[in-house]
Amino acid sequence: MSGGVEANGMDDVRRPLLEPLDISAADKRIRTLKFKIGEIHCASCSTTIESVVGKLNGVKSVTVSPIHGQAAVDYIPELINGSKIKEAIEDAGFPVDEFPEQDVAVCRLRIKGMMCTSCSESIESALRMVDGVKNAVVGLALEEAKVHFDPNITDTCLIINAIEDAGFGSELVSSGNDVNKVHLKIEGVNSSEDMTIIQSSLESVEGVNNVEVDVLEKKVTITYDADLIGPRSLIQCIEEAGSKPKSYQASLYVPPRRREVEQQLETRMYRNQFFLSCLFSVPVFLFSMVLPMLSPYGDWLMYKIHNTLTVGMLLRWILCTPVQFIIGRRFYVGSYHALRRRSANMDVLVALGTNVAYFYSVYIAMKSLALDNFEGEDFFETSSMLISFILLGKYLEALARGKTSDALAKLTDLAPDTAYLLSLDDDGNATSEIEISTQLIQRNDILKIVPGAKVPVDGIVISGQSHVNESMITGEARPISKRLGDKVIGGTMNENGCLQVKATHVGSETALSQIVQLVEAAQLARAPVQKIADKISKFFVPTVVIAAFLTWLSWFILGEFSLYPMFWIPKGMDRFELALQFGISVLVVACPCALGLATPTAVMVATGKGATQGVLIKGGNALEKAHKVTTVVFDKTGTLTVGKPTVVSAVLFSNYSMEEFCVVATATEANSEHPIAKSIVEHAKRFLNKFGSNEHLVEAKDFEVHTGAGVSGRVGDKLVLVGNKRLMREYNVQVGPEVEQFISENEKLARTCVLVSIDGKVAGSFAVTDPLKPEAACVVSYLHSMGISSIMVTGDNWATASAIAREVGIDKVFAETDPMGKADRIKELQMKGLTVAMVGDGINDSPALAAADIGMAIGAGTDVAIEAADIVLMKSNLEDVVTAIDLSRKTMSRIWLNYVWAMGYNILGMPVAAGILFPFSGIRLPPWLAGACMAASSVSVVCSSLLLQSYKKPLQFQNVSAKSAQQCTSD
């Protein structure tokens, strides 16, 4: 229960007390809208606009500049939106220019009651009809929806109402502003006024975005900005809000995980309904099929109460009715909502089949009661057994679907529950140590990580040395050495040393939280192959209903005209009843659910499994495209190579001293982010420190980056160029024979030569080497064995690039290529009909990553590269390129197998249910058995997807010996 709801319920009693709180809450959500207004000729025009807009309800202030025609409007989005402000200005006769795009907010919702693809499509359709909703995606297997909407036009309450109007349950999981959220339990609260005081105190704190209070449960949920405030400060604020004699105490409250709780509730609900239905269905089955053949029970059941109505028929009627209308009520509700949406789902098929069987049986029972010479067979056992078997199928399906998100649950459990918080004095010595909940950690806290303990949040080591096992996050099997200045990841295991860590990322900002969010988003994203099920679902149920009717009609006509022998009719049935059983069987044997689950369950398992292997796949689209890859394009620096270049030699070609040379090179390269630039700066500083140089390090002015060529700047009065030969050519700097020979000798050794020009003359050069990753050649060879060609693209010179390519076994090279040139090369390959994956790690790889069919960002790369990529490789190991493609292939094979299973089941099951084998073999599928087959099909598809959990990496380089590595390369 939110504070707003509680307050509204008490308006009549405490209006003066609560109204000021509502106003301050609104003030905290004031937004500013800036835009240009045309045809403003004087101050009078601006005054007119300010007057018109200022009168609008919800507008706090208006400022219009008559000189620039610029307007700034502060408004409360709950009361008015930007489009109404724009309309008011235009109605006053002034055109509005450069009006900003509408705000787009995002929320995630949990959906209850979805059965098949038809349900998810209906929800998407209902959401898109809501005014202000930009886009909506509903995940059937995940049972969630992600909605993009304009917060000025609609809100989450209206979105939830739209889902509920469509006949489904819904609740908010998170909204776009729920970046950091803490739940607190309050003690010392005796009335709603106390909660109002606490809410008011919290809302006045800088950094608090939203406060929700639950008066009955005495709980507070706070959304806050981690840059400004933390959970411990919020607890302190609550405790300080109390005054004698009242005092408040706040403690952390961890709400149960909604998804897990709801999965457990759903599983328990289906289990209980199944057992309850069995309580009635098993006796009905016994009274119908077993006991009539046993004496004296058969005689007792056949005893006629009135006319031809027997004890057995009456008992079956009585026991079947609760199953049909109480336990089976969910099928009626689902059918009603589906038909109201002008669609049809599995509920419609079940309701139709069971109703036909039940009401025909009621007709037989009433006729038996009324006539003394009537003989007829009821189908009460068909109705009750059918519902029982479908509930059993749903129970087993719920159990299996709960396991599809096991990998994600394991990731969320990695973070420890508690951590040791240190207080340090000015000298950096620990003065106190307390154990706190991980959720109470704030940015810049100093934490102690003892051997064997998990790292609670992301941070930087400020003291100590140890090895940390990061396999649970990155998949890297070997423990990583950590010392002063190294980064640590929350959820990883500290092995043998004690570390002091400064928290840098907390709450939802940690790498672990980001991984979980990315995987959840990926599981929600729909794979293109899902369109097959979407198309089939639109006509599946109507086709089944028509097929069932035609089946009944065909058998009935054949019987009426005696076109089949009488001995075909089972004992106790007539022609109509036999035809009706065939029709009902066709109706209930068809299963649209299996089709709908074929893709999303496989995507859920695969993305979760990939995350545990250090491969983050951003959605079904990326997962599907990766299996089509025919060419992998590798960047060189940081991808094929380690990415930590080192200077192996520095040579002078002028009269400058090495000290002067190093100073100008350092000053010019200091502002560059390129790894080679950093290695030159480190080398130069090391040289100057080693020889105790007194040269003063200066800063370069007019610094400029020449993409793919180098950098330039002025150091003092000298123009300095640092880069390759292309940069020298651009500035008409002559490269003499001596320099050319130095370059040629080093390029043959796969080294990169960086030339330094001072005032138009080459002063010297650095020879830089970047060692290859040990697994590079093995990965290229393995990709070749998979039928995938490898290409290298780099901004480095041709000679160095070719030498490295030969070493790893790559035949085709694109060298001396700038970032946009890399993207152009990708497009050229795509125009030849190739499906291209680009593997890179730096900012300069982002255009190519975006241009490729599949962009793979090495995890050690930059945030920009990761943002542009479709697949993120958490560790800098190239073997994960193979893992990503192989996992995609395995997943797509599994999806197609699921489709073959689901489609094949329906294609084979419906003719058998229609009686195609009956004339030749006497095999007939009774309706209750057809229902059991339908339930089994969904369970089998989910279990098929779960087999992906046993996936293992195809290439494990660290387990390969030198001899077998050579063999791998040659394969």
N, C-alpha and C positions, 0 to 999 in steps of 0.2 A: 504493500500500500504506500503510495507516495504522499508526501506532505500536502500537495495540492488537493488531493482527494479528501484527505482528512479535513483540511481547512474548509473546503466547500461544504462539507457536511455540517459545519458549525457556524456558517455565516450569520445566521439569525441571532446567535447568542453573542459572538465575539467579533463582530464586524470591525469596530474601531481598532481593536488590537491587531488584527491580521492584515488589514488593508495596507498599512505602511510597508509590511514585509513583502507583499506581492509587488508593490511598486519598486522597491529596491531590487527585487529579483529581476524584474523587467529591465530596470536600468542596466543591470549587468549584461543584458543581452542586446544592447544597442548596437546597431550596425551603421556604418557610414557608406553612403552611395555618392560617387563622384562621376560627373558627366558634363558634356558641353551643351549649351543652349544657343541656338542661332537667333539672329534678328534682334539682338539686344543693342539698342542705339544710344541709350543714356541711362543714368542712374534711376530714372523713373521706371524703366522697364524691369530692372533688377528688383526694385522695391515691390512692384506688382507681383512678380514671381514669388518673392519671399512671403508676401501676404497670402497668396493663393495656397502655396504649399504648406505654410505654417498653420493654416486652419484645419488641415487634414488630421484626423484622429490617429495618433501613433507617431506623428512627426515631432521630434524633440527640438530640433533647431535647423535653420536653413541659412546658408550664406551663398550669395550670388555675386560674382565679380563682374561689373559692367565693362571692364577693360578687356578681360580675357574670355568673357562669356562662360566661365567655369562655375559650376554649382556643386556644393557639398551639402548633403542632407543626412542628418542623424535621425534614425527612425527605429521603432521597436517592431521587429518582424512578426511578433504575435498579433499585432494590431493592424498592420498595413504592409504591403509588399511594394517592391520597386516599380512594377508595371503600373500600379495605381498612381504612384507619384508622377511617373512619366505621362500618363493620360491626363492628369490634372494640369500639367504644364502645357501640353499640346492643346487642351481645351481652352486655355487662356490665350492661345494664338501664337505660341512660340515653338518652333521645331526643336526637337531634342536630337543631338548628335552624339556619337561615340558612347552610346549607352552600354554599360558593361554587360557581359553575358550573365545569364542567371546563375546563381549559386547552385552548386550540385552537392548534396549531402548523400551519404551512404549509410544504409542500415542493414543488419542481418537479422532474419526472423526464423524462428523454428516453426515448422508446419506440422500439424497433426492430422492424420486421417487420409493421407495419400495412399492409393493402392497401386496405381500403374501410371504409364506415361500420359494417359488421357487426363488424369488428375493434375499432374504438374503443368500440362499445357493450359488447362482451365484456369489455374491460379495465375499463371503468367498473363493470360488474356485479361483476367479480372484486374490485375495490378496495372497493366498498361492503360486501362480505361480510366484510372484515377487521374484526375487533373493534377499536373505537376510531376508525375512519375516519368522519368526519362527512359529508364531501362529496368527490366526485371528478369532475373535468372533464377529458376527453381531447380534444385537438385533433388531428384527422387530418392536416391540411395542415402544421401546425407540428410534428407528431410529438412532442408533449410532453403531460404530464399535470400538473395542479395538484391537490394533495390536502390537504384540511383534516383534521387528526387530533388525538386526545387523546394528548399525549406521555406521560401517565401509564399508558396502556394499551398503546400500540403505538409503533413507531419506524420510521424510514425503511428499515431492513434488512428488516423483516417486510413492509413495503409493496412493496419491490422483489421479494421472494420471491413474493408473491402474483401480481405481473405475470409473472414468469418461469414460475410454475406454470401460468399461462394460455397459455403458449407464445410469449411475446414477450420480447425483450431489453430491459433497462432499466438506467439508471444515473442517479445523483443529479446534478441540475444545481445546485440551491441549496436550502437549508433556511431557515426563518424567521429564524434567528439569524445568517445569513451577510450581515449588513449591510455590514461592511467586512472585506475579506479580502485578504491579501497572500501571494504565493508567493515563497519564498526558496531559493536554491541555496547549499549549505554546502560550504566547502572546509576541509581540515584534519581531516576526519573519517576515522578509520581502522577503527572498530569500532562495533558497536551500542551499546556503553557510552557512546561520545561522543554519539550521538544521544539517548540517555536523559538525559544531563547537560543537553543543550541543551533538550530538551522540559521537563525539570523546572524549569530556569531561567526559561523562557518562561511556564510555567503559574503561577509564583509572582508574576508581574508583575501589578499592578493594571490592569484594563482588558482583559486577554486572556481571551476567552471560550472558545476552543477551539484546540487544537494538534494537527495531524496530521503525522506524520513518515513519510517514505519512505526506509527505510534503504538500499535498493539504489541508488536514484537520488540519494541524499543531498540530499533536498529537504524543505522544511518549509512547511506551509500553516497560516497563523495567522488566526483570526477575532478581531477586536478592537473595542473601543468607541472611536470617534474622539474622543469628548469627553475621554478619559482618557490615550490614548497614540496614537502614530503609527508608521508603518513604519520611519522612521529610528531611532527609539528602540528598536524591536524588533531591528534590525540591531546596534545598539550593545550591547543586552543579550546577544545571541548571542556577540559578540566578547569581551565581558567574562566570559562563562562559561568561556572557556579559561584555563588557567594553565600556566606554564612546566613542561615544554618544549612542551606542546600549546598551539596557538592556532587559533582558528576564524575564518574570514572568511565573511561572508554577502553575497550579491549578489542583486539582483532577478531573478526568473525569471518570464517572461511565458508562461504555458501557451497553446498554440494554441487558437483558438476551437473549442469542441467541435462546435457546429452546422455551421460551415463545413467543418471537417475531416471530419465524418461524412457531410455531403452529398457531398463530393468522393470519399470512400471508397465511398459507395453508388453514385454515378454510375460510378466506375471499375469497381466490381464488376459492375454490369449490362452495362457495355461489354465487359469481358473475357468474361463468360459468353455474351454475344451472339456475339462473334467466335469463341469456342471452339465454340459450337453450330453456327455457320456452317461451321466446319472439317469437320464431319460431315454437316450437313444439305444443303449445296450438292452434294457428291458423290451423296447419296441422291436429290436432286431430278434431277440429271443422269442417273443410272442408271435413274430411273423415267420421266422425261418427255422427255428430249432424245436421249440416245445410242441408245435402242432404234430410233429412226427413221433413224439414220445407219449406213451400211454402211462398214466391216465390224464396227463396235462393237456393232451390234444383234445380229448373228449370234453374237458372242462372249458377250454378256450372256444370250442365250437358250439357251446351251449347257447341256444337262441333266447335272447331276452324278450324281444318283441318282433314278430314277423321274422325277417331273416337277419336282423341285427344281432351279431354274436358278442359274447363277452370279450373275445380277443380283439374284435374290431373296435369296441368301445374303449378298451384299455389302451389300444394303440392311438386312438384319437385323443384321449385325455393326456397321455404322456408326450405325444408329438406336439401338441399345441404350445406349451411353454417354449419348446425349442424353436418353433417357427416364429413366434411373435415376441418373445422376451429375449432369449439368447440371440436369435437371428435379427433382432431389431436394427443392429448396425447396418445390415444389408439394405433394409428399407430406407434408412436415413441416407445412406450413401447413394442409393438409386434415385431418391427424390432430388437431392442436390445435383446429381449428374444430369438428370433429365431437365431440371430447371435451367441448367446451363446449356441445354440443347447438345449434350454430349452423352456418351455412354461408356461405362467402365465395367470392371469385373463384378461389382455389386449388382449391376443391372442383370447380368447373366445369371448370377446366383439367385437373386430375388425372383426372376422369371421362372427359372427351373423349379425352385422349391415351391413357389406359389401354384404352379400348374399341378405338381404332384399332390400338394396339400389339398387344394380346393377340389380337385377331381376326386380325391379320397373322401372329402366331406360330402360331395355329391353322391358317391356310392353309399356312404353311411346313411344319409338321409333317405335315399331310395330304399335301402334295406329296412329302414325303420317304417317306411310307409307301405311297402308291398310285401305280401306274404309269399310270393312265388318268384322274387327277384334274386338273381345270383350275380355277384360282381366281386372283383378283387380290389382292395384298397392299396395305395402306395404310401401309407404313412411312414413306413420304414425308409423309403427313398428320401423323403423330405428331411427327416431327423438325422439319418446317417450322412447325408450329403453335407449338411451344415456342420456336423461333428468333424468330418474329414477335412473340410476347408479350414476350420479353426485349428486343427492339428497342423495343417500345412503352414498356416500363418504363424503358429507358435514356433515351429522349426525354422521358418524363414527369419523370424525376429531374432532367434538365437544365432543364426548364421550371420545375419547382417550386423549384429553387434560386434562380431569378430573382425569385420572388414576395416574397422577403425582402430584395431589393436595397436598398430604401429604408431599412430598419432597419440594414443593414450600413453604409450611407453615414453614418447618424447616429452610429454607434459609432466611425467613423473620424474624426470631426470633432476630437476632443481631440488636441492635439499630443503627441509622444512625450517631449519634454523641456521644461524650463522653467529660468529663471535665478533662483536663490535668493539673496536679499540678506541681509546681516547689517548692522544699523544700530547706531550708537552712541546715547548718551543724547540727542544733539541731532538725531537723525533722519538723520544722514549715513551713506551706505553705506560700510562698512569692508571688505567682501569680497563677491565675486560668484562663485558656482559654478553650473555647469550640472548639473542632476539630472533623473532620470526623473520624469515627471508622477505616477507611482504612488507616489513617495516624498514627495510634498507632504503636509504636516501642517497642521491647522487653525492659524490665526494666523501662518503663514509670510508673509514679505514677498517678493513676486515682482516681477521687472522684465519688462515687456512692451514690446518694441521695435516700431517701425513695421513692418508686414508680418507680424508674428508672431501666432499664435493665443493666445487667453487660455486657460490650462491648466485652471483651476478657477473656480468662482464666488467672487466676492470684492467688496471695496469699494475704490474708488480712494482712496489716501491721499496721492498726489502726482502732478502732471502733468495734462495735458489732451490729449484726442485725440478722434477720431471712430472708432466701432466699428461694423463691419458685422455685424448680427445676423440677416441674412436666412436663414442656414442653420438657425437655431433658431426664430425667430419668423415668418419670411416677410416681415418688414419690409424693403422694398427700399432705403430711404434709410439711410445711415450715421447712427448716433445719437451726439450729442455727449456726451462723458464728462469729468467734472471731479471735484474733491474731493468725496467723500461719495457719489458715484454707484455703483450696483451694476453689475457686469459678469458676463456669463454665460460659463462654460467652453465652448470650441469656437467662439466668435465670433472675428472677425478685426480686429485693431487696424490702423488705416489709416495715420495720419500723425503721431502724437505718441508720446512715450515715457511710459508709465504705471508707477507703483508701486502694486501691488494687495495688499491684505491678504486672505489666503485665509479664507473663512468657511464654505464647504461643500466637502468633499473626498470622493473615492471615490464610493460609491453614493448620497451625499447631494446631488450636484450636480444642477442642473436637467437637464443632458443625460442623466445616468443615470436620473433620474426619468422623463424622457420615454421613454427606451428601455424601462424597466420597464413603464410604462403601456401602451405600444404592444404589448409582448409579452403582457401580460395581456389586452389587447383582442383580439389575434389568437387567444388560447386560448379566449376566451368564445364560446359557441355562439349564433348568431343563431336566433330563433324559426323562421325560414323553413327552417332545417336539419331541422326535425321532419318535413318532407315526405320527405326522403331516409331519415331514420331509420325512418319507418313502412313505406316501400316495401322497405327492406333486409330487414325481418323475414320477408317472404314471397317476396322476389325469387328467390333461388336455388332453393328448393323448387319454385316455379312453373316456372322454366326447366327443371329436371330432368324434371318431369311433362310439360311441353310437348315436350321432346326425345323422351321415350319415346313419347308419343302420335303424334308425327311419324313416328318409325320404324315404329310399329305400323300406322299408316294406310297408309303407302306399301307396307309388306310385305304387308298384307291385299289391297290393290288389285292388287299384282303376282301374288300367289298365285291370285287369282280372275280373272286376266287382264283386269282392268278398265281397263287402258291398253295401247296398242299396244307391241309388242316393240321397235320401232325407237327408242322413247324411251330404252331402256337403252344407255348408252355401251358401246363396244367393250371387251371384256375384263372386264365386270361382269355380275353376275346380279341378279335382283330383290332378293335379301336385301342385297347389297352397296350397291345404289343407295339402298335405304331406310336402311341404316346410315349412309351418308354424309350424308343429309339430317338424321338424328338428331344426328350428331356436330356438324354445322354449327350447328344450333340451340343445342346445348349450349355451344359456345365463342363464338358471336357475341354473346351477351348480356353486358353489361358493367355490374356494379354499381359499379365504381370511379368511373366518370364521374359518377354520381349523387352519390356521397359527396364528390367534390371540387368540385362545383358551387358550394357556398356558402363553405366555408372558404378556398379559394384567392382568391376575390373579396374576402372580408373582409380577408385578409392584405395583399393589394395595396392595397386602399382605405385601411386604417388606416395603413399605411406611407407611402402617398402623402400622406394628410392630414397626417401628422406633419411631412413636409418642407414643407408649405404653411402650417404654424403652426396646424393644427387637430388637436387630440388627441381622438380618439373612443374612449370607454371601452367597447369591446366591440361585438359583433354586434347586441346588443339595441338599443343606442343608435343604431347605424347604420341598423337597419331602421325604428325608430320615426320617425327624423328625416324620412324621405321622405313620411310621412303628415301632416306638420305643415300645418295650415290657418290657424293664427293664431300670430303672434309677439308676445309681451308684452315690452315694453322697460321696464326701470327708467330713471329720468331721470338722476340724478346719477352721473357716472362711466361711464355707458353711452351714452346719447344725447349727453350733455355731456362735456366733456373731463375733468371730475372734479377740477378744480383751481379751486374758487370763489375769487373775489377780492372784497373789499369796495370798492364804488365810492363809497359815502357813509355818513356817520354823522351822525345828527341828534339833538339833545337836546330833550326835552319837559318839562324840569324845571329846578330851580335848581342841580343838580349841575354841577360843572365837567367838561370833557371828560376831564381827567386822572383824576378820581374815577370817572367813567363807564367809562373804559377799564380801570382797575384792577379794579373789581368784575366786569366782563365777562370779563376775562382769568382771574381767579381761579376763576370758576365754570366756564368752558368748558375750562380747562386739562386736565381729566381726561376729556374727551369725545374719542372716536375719529372722530366724524363730520367729513367734509371741510369743511363749512361752519363748524363749530366751530374747526377748525384755521386757517381763513382769518381768522376774527375775532381769534383770539389773535395771529396774525402781524401783522395790521393794528394792533391795539392796542399791541403791543410796539414796532412801527415808529414809531407816533405818539409814544409815551412817550420813546423814544430820540431822536427828531428834535428834540423840544422840551426835552430835558434834564430831564425830570421827576424829582423826588426822591421821588415816591410809591413806597413800599415794596410790592413785589408779595407779597401774602399768599396763603395756601392756603384754599380753601373747605372748610368742614366740612359734615357731613351731606349730602354730594353724592349726588344721585339722578338717574337717567336716566328720563325720561318718554317711553317709546317712541312715536315718531311725532309728538312734541309739542315736546320740548326737554329742558333740564336745570334742576335747582334746587340750591341750597346756601346755606350761611350764610357770609358774609364779614364777620368781626368779629361785631357784633351785628345785622347786617342780613340779612334774608331776600331772596335774589336769585333771580329767575326769568329764564332766557334761552331763548326759543323763539317759537312762533307764537301766533296768537290763541287756538287751542284750549287751550294751556297757561294763558293768561291767564284764560280762562273757568273753567277747573277751579279756579283759586285766587280767583275772583271779583274779578279785577282789571279795572277799568273802562278801556275803550279809547275815548278821546274822539274827537270829530270831526276834530281836527287830525291825530291819529295815523291815523285811517281814511283821510283824504285822502292822506297820505304813502304809505300802503300801496297804495291804489288806483293812484296815479300810477306807482309802481315796478312793480307787477304787470303793468300794460299794456306795460311795457318788458321783460317776461319776467325780472324780478328777484325775488329772494326777500327778504322783509323779516323780520329777526330782532328781536323786541322784547325789551327789557331792563327788568324791573320790579324796583324796590327798595322793600321794605316796603309792598307792595300798590299801588304807583303806577308807571305807565309812565315811566321816566326817559329813555328814548331808544330809537333803533332803528338797526340796520345794514342797508343795502341791499346785497345780495350778488348778483353775477352769475356764472354758470358758462357760458362760451361753448359753443355746440354744436360737435360734431365736424363737420368739413367734409364728410364723406361721408354724414352721417346722412340727409339728404333723398334722396340718390341711392339709398341702400340701401332705404329705405322704398318708393320708387317701383319699384325693381327687384323687391322682394318682391311688390308689387301685380301686376306683370306676370307673376309666377309663380303668381298666383291665391291669394296669401297675404295676409291682412289684418294690419294692425299696430295695436297698442294700447299706450298708455303708462300705467304705474302709478307713483305717486310719493307720498311723504309730504308733498310741498309743497302749497301752497294752490291752489285751483281756478284763480284768475286767472293766476298764473304758469305753471301746468301747461298751461292752455289756450293761452296765448301761444306756448309752446315747441312744443306739438303742431301748431299752425297752421303754424309755421315749417318743420317737417319733413314736413308732409303727413299727419299722423295725425289721424283723425276721432274716435276714441273714447279717452276719458281717464278713469282712476280716480285722483282726487287725495285728499290728506289721509288717506292709508291707512297704517296701521302694518304692521310685518312680517307678523303673522298675518293681517291684513286682506288683504295681497297674496296670501297663499296661499288665502284664502277666495275672492277674485276669480277666481283660477285655477280653483278647483273649480267655481265657478258656470259658467264658460265650458265646462268639460269636461262638465257636466251637460246642456249644450245640444248635445252631440254633436261639439264641436270638439276637434281634436288640437292641444294648446297647447305652444309652446316659450317658455320664459322666459329672457330675457337679462339678466343682472345681474352686479354686481361686488363688492358689500359683504356684511358679516355680516348686515345686515338683509334681504338678498335670499335667504338660505339656505333659509328655510321655503318660499318661492315656488319656488325652484329644485328643491327636493325634491318639491313637490306637482305640478309640471308634468310633462307626458308626456316632454318633453326639456328639461333644464336646461342652459343654456349660460353658462359663467363667463368673463367677460373676463379675459385673462391678467394684467392689471395689478391684478386684484382680490385679495381676501384669501384665505388658505389655506382658511378655512372655506367660502367660496363655491365654491372649486375642488373641495373634497371633496364638496360636495353636488351638483355638476353631473355631467351625462352627457357633455357635450362641453366641452372647455377651449379657448378661443381664446387662443393664446399672446401675441398682441399686442392692443392696445386698439383695433383697427380693426374697425368694424362690417361691413365688406364680407365678413369671414370668416363672419358669420351666413349670408350667401348661399352662401358656399363650402361650409359644412357641410351645408346642406340640399340643394344641388345635387349634391355628391359622394354623398350618401346616395341621391338619386334615380338617379344614374348607376349606382351600385353595385347597387341593387336591380334595375334594368333588366338589368344584366349577369348577375346571379344567375338571374333568370327566363329569360334567353336561354340560359344554361348548362343550366338544367333542360329547356327546350324541346329543346335540342340533344341532351342525354343521353337524355331520354325518347323524343324523336322518333326518335333513332338506334335504340333498342331496339325501338320499336313498328314501325318500317319494316324493320329488319334481320332480326328473327326470322321474319316471314312469308316474306321472300325466301330466307332460309336454309332454311326448311321446304319450299321448292319451289313456292310459290304462283304464280310466274311461269313455271315450267318447262313446264307443258302448253301455254302460249300462245306463248312466245317461245324456249323452249329454254335460257333463262338459269338457270344453276345456280351456287350459291356453294359451291365446294369447302371442306372444313374448314380447310385451311391459309390460304385467303383470308379465311374468316370470322374466324379468329384475328387476322389482320392488321387487319381492320376493328375488332375489339374493342380492340386496342391503340391504334389511331388515335383512338378516341373519347375516351379519357382525355387524350391529348395535346392534342386539339382543345379540350377544356374548360379545361385549364390555360392554353393559349395565349389563349383567349378572355378569361380573367380578367386575363392580363398586359396586355391592351390598355388596362386602367385606368391603367397607368403613364403613358400619354400625356395624362392628364387635365390640363386647364388651368382656372384660376379663371375663372368667367364674368364677374366684375366686377373691374376694375382701376381704382380711383378715381384713383390717382396719375397715371395716364396720360390722364385725361380733362381736357380744357380747360374753361375756364369756360363756353364756349358749349355744348359737348356735354354738360356737367354739367347745364345747364338743360334740355337735351333729354331727358337720362336721367330727370330728375325728372318730366318731363311725360309720359313714356311709360307 
